[in-house]
């Protein structure tokens, strides 16, 4: 499986995957890893839920975006609290059970695709690094080690200064509004 996912990553030039989370979860993430909500609940680990309805029905997965965040969803969510974006090495999914959605998984009619072919179908036949739909997502059924986190991105310098003490040494921190907006929107 690892070689097949790596071929899709290489062929499309995918440099990173992204996961966004309320900043209140950073301490827990760096202590326990990025974990599906169900694991957190089962292990009674305190966390700030960013999707209380979970309309896609997958409390057992971690939602990931390819090459850019789902900026439209993040824009909506960040209206009530501060978020951080975790930039991940794409190899973090190579040996993990995952399903792929070419649109937002909570969308009516969305259906899961699996395996390297499912991953490939996110790109809609294009060789671009971005999925054809900005809300396409990967759902990973396993925890993701903090060793996969390359960078923690905040929306503003003020947010970065406020939360950078929670980030372990060796992980890059920065701020960049582009990851908090729709793909291509740079305000």
C-alpha positions in Angstrom: 0.0 0.0 0.0 2.8 2.5 0.9 4.3 2.3 -2.6 0.9 2.8 -4.3 0.0 6.0 -2.2 3.6 7.2 -2.7 3.2 6.9 -6.4 0.1 9.1 -6.4 1.9 11.7 -4.1 4.9 11.7 -6.4 2.9 11.8 -9.7 0.9 14.8 -8.5 3.7 16.6 -6.7 1.8 16.6 -3.4 4.1 18.2 -0.9 1.9 18.2 2.1 -1.4 17.2 3.7 -3.2 19.5 6.1 -5.3 19.1 9.3 -6.9 22.0 11.1 -7.8 22.0 14.8 -8.8 24.5 17.5 -5.6 25.8 19.2 -7.0 24.5 22.5 -6.1 21.0 21.1 -2.5 21.6 20.4 -1.2 20.5 23.9 -3.1 17.3 23.6 -2.0 16.6 20.1 1.7 17.0 21.0 1.1 14.7 24.0 -1.0 12.0 22.4 -0.7 12.4 18.6 -3.4 13.4 16.1 -6.2 11.0 16.9 -9.7 10.3 15.7 -12.4 11.7 17.9 -13.7 8.2 18.9 -10.2 7.3 20.2 -10.1 10.5 22.2 -13.6 9.8 23.7 -12.8 6.2 24.4 -9.5 7.1 26.2 -11.2 10.0 28.0 -8.7 12.5 26.6 -10.0 16.1 26.9 -10.4 17.8 23.5 -12.3 20.7 21.9 -14.6 19.2 19.3 -14.6 21.2 16.1 -17.5 19.3 14.5 -20.1 18.4 17.1 -22.6 17.2 14.4 -20.1 15.2 12.4 -22.6 14.9 9.5 -20.3 12.5 7.6 -20.8 10.0 10.4 -17.0 9.3 10.8 -16.1 10.0 14.4 -13.5 7.2 13.8 -11.4 9.2 11.4 -9.1 12.2 11.1 -10.0 14.6 8.2 -7.1 15.6 6.0 -6.9 17.9 3.0 -4.4 17.6 0.1 -2.0 20.4 -0.8 -4.2 23.1 0.8 -6.7 23.3 3.6 -10.4 23.2 3.1 -10.4 26.9 3.4 -14.2 27.4 3.0 -14.9 25.1 5.9 -12.1 26.6 8.0 -13.4 30.1 7.4 -16.8 29.0 8.8 -15.3 27.3 11.8 -12.8 30.0 12.8 -15.6 32.5 13.4 -16.0 31.3 17.0 -12.5 30.3 18.0 -8.8 30.3 17.1 -7.5 27.5 14.9 -4.1 26.1 13.9 -3.3 24.3 10.7 -1.0 21.3 10.9 1.1 20.7 7.8 1.9 17.0 7.5 4.3 14.9 5.5 2.1 13.0 3.0 3.9 9.8 4.0 1.8 9.8 7.2 -0.9 8.0 5.4 1.2 5.4 3.5 0.6 2.5 5.9 -2.7 3.7 7.3 -6.3 2.7 6.5 -7.9 5.6 4.7 -10.9 6.4 2.5 -11.1 9.2 0.0 -13.9 11.6 -0.9 -13.8 13.7 -4.1 -16.1 16.2 -2.3 -16.8 17.0 1.3 -17.7 13.7 3.0 -20.8 15.3 4.6 -22.2 16.3 1.3 -25.3 14.4 0.2 -24.3 11.7 -2.3 -20.7 11.7 -1.3 -19.3 8.2 -1.4 -16.0 6.8 -0.1 -13.3 5.5 -2.4 -10.5 3.4 -1.2 -7.0 2.4 -2.1 -4.6 4.2 -4.4 -7.3 4.4 -7.2 -9.5 6.2 -4.7 -6.7 8.6 -3.9 -6.0 9.2 -7.6 -9.7 10.0 -8.3 -9.5 13.0 -6.0 -7.6 14.7 -8.8 -10.3 14.2 -11.5 -7.9 13.1 -14.2 -5.6 16.2 -13.7 -1.9 15.9 -12.9 -2.2 19.0 -10.7 -1.1 18.8 -7.0 -4.6 20.0 -5.9 -7.7 17.8 -5.9 -10.3 19.0 -8.5 -12.6 20.0 -5.6 -11.2 22.1 -2.8 -13.3 20.2 -0.3 -12.0 16.8 -1.3 -10.7 14.9 1.7 -8.9 12.0 3.1 -10.2 10.3 6.1 -7.6 8.4 8.1 -8.8 5.6 10.5 -5.7 5.7 12.6 -3.7 8.1 14.7 -1.0 10.2 13.1 2.3 10.6 15.0 3.5 14.1 15.8 6.7 13.2 13.9 4.6 13.7 10.7 4.0 17.4 11.6 6.3 19.6 9.7 4.8 23.0 10.6 2.1 24.6 12.7 0.5 27.5 10.9 -1.4 30.3 12.6 -3.6 32.9 11.0 -1.8 35.9 12.6 1.5 36.6 14.2 -0.3 37.4 17.5 -1.9 33.9 17.5 1.6 32.4 16.8 3.2 34.3 19.7 0.3 33.3 22.0 0.5 29.5 21.3 4.1 28.8 20.1 5.1 27.7 23.7 2.8 24.6 23.1 4.8 23.5 20.0 7.8 21.2 20.6 11.3 22.3 19.5 12.1 21.2 16.0 8.6 21.9 14.6 8.4 25.0 12.6 5.8 27.6 13.5 4.6 30.4 11.3 1.6 32.5 10.3 0.0 32.7 6.9 -3.5 33.8 6.2 -3.7 31.9 2.9 -4.2 28.6 4.7 -7.2 30.0 6.5 -9.0 31.0 3.3 -10.1 29.3 0.1 -7.4 28.0 -2.3 -6.1 30.9 -4.4 -7.5 33.6 -2.0 -4.6 35.6 -0.5 -6.3 38.3 1.6 
